[in-house]
Amino acid sequence: TSHPSGVECIEITRHMSFNLGNVVKYLWRAGLKDAEVGGKELEDLKKAMWYLQDEIAVREEKQNV
Protein backbone atom coordinates (compact mmCIF):
# COMPACT_ATOMS: atom_id res chain seq x y z
CA THR A 1 0.00 0.00 0.00
CA SER A 2 1.03 3.54 -0.59
CA HIS A 3 2.17 5.79 2.19
CA PRO A 4 0.36 9.14 2.39
CA SER A 5 3.59 10.66 1.05
CA GLY A 6 3.12 8.76 -2.21
CA VAL A 7 6.42 6.92 -1.75
CA GLU A 8 6.35 3.12 -1.84
CA CYS A 9 8.21 1.37 0.96
CA ILE A 10 9.95 -0.99 -1.48
CA GLU A 11 11.62 2.01 -3.14
CA ILE A 12 13.49 2.57 0.12
CA THR A 13 13.99 -0.94 1.49
CA ARG A 14 15.40 -2.52 -1.66
CA HIS A 15 18.64 -0.67 -0.89
CA MET A 16 18.97 -2.17 2.61
CA SER A 17 19.94 -5.45 4.16
CA PHE A 18 17.17 -7.97 4.85
CA ASN A 19 16.92 -7.16 8.55
CA LEU A 20 17.04 -3.39 8.20
CA GLY A 21 14.61 -3.48 5.29
CA ASN A 22 12.15 -5.40 7.46
CA VAL A 23 12.56 -2.91 10.31
CA VAL A 24 11.63 -0.07 7.97
CA LYS A 25 8.79 -2.08 6.39
CA TYR A 26 7.14 -2.88 9.71
CA LEU A 27 7.55 0.67 11.01
CA TRP A 28 6.28 2.07 7.72
CA ARG A 29 3.09 0.06 7.68
CA ALA A 30 2.38 0.04 11.44
CA GLY A 31 0.02 3.03 11.42
CA LEU A 32 -1.35 2.40 7.96
CA LYS A 33 -2.19 -1.26 8.40
CA ASP A 34 -3.83 -0.56 11.76
CA ALA A 35 -6.61 1.40 10.10
CA GLU A 36 -7.10 -1.17 7.33
CA VAL A 37 -6.97 -4.47 9.19
CA GLY A 38 -7.92 -3.41 12.68
CA GLY A 39 -5.33 -3.43 15.41
CA LYS A 40 -2.05 -4.79 14.04
CA GLU A 41 0.04 -1.73 14.89
CA LEU A 42 1.53 -3.12 18.11
CA GLU A 43 2.31 -6.44 16.38
CA ASP A 44 4.14 -4.61 13.58
CA LEU A 45 6.15 -2.56 16.09
CA LYS A 46 7.19 -5.76 17.88
CA LYS A 47 8.24 -7.33 14.57
CA ALA A 48 10.32 -4.25 13.75
CA MET A 49 12.01 -4.53 17.14
CA TRP A 50 12.74 -8.24 16.58
CA TYR A 51 14.48 -7.57 13.25
CA LEU A 52 16.45 -4.68 14.75
CA GLN A 53 17.60 -6.83 17.68
CA ASP A 54 18.61 -9.56 15.25
CA GLU A 55 20.63 -7.09 13.18
CA ILE A 56 22.37 -5.84 16.32
CA ALA A 57 23.19 -9.43 17.36
CA VAL A 58 24.62 -10.21 13.91
CA ARG A 59 26.82 -7.12 13.97
CA GLU A 60 28.01 -7.79 17.53
CA GLU A 61 28.91 -11.35 16.56
CA LYS A 62 30.94 -10.09 13.59
CA GLN A 63 32.86 -7.74 15.91
CA ASN A 64 33.75 -10.62 18.22
CA VAL A 65 35.17 -12.85 15.49
Residue, then its C-alpha position, 0 to 999 in steps of 0.5 A: t500500500s502507498h504511504p500518504s507521502g506517495v512513496e512506496c516502501i519498497e523504493i526505500t527498502r530494496h537498498m537495505s539489508f534484509n533485517l534493516g529493510n524489514v525494520v523499515k517495512y514494519l515501522w512504515r506500515a504500522g500506522l497504515k495497516d492498523a486502520e485497514v486491518g484493525g489493530k495490528e500496529l503493536e504487532d508490527l512494532k514488535k516485529a520491527m524490534w525483533y528484526l532490529q535486535d537480530e541485526i544488532a546481534v549479527r553485527e556484535e557477533k561479527q565484531n567478536v570474530 
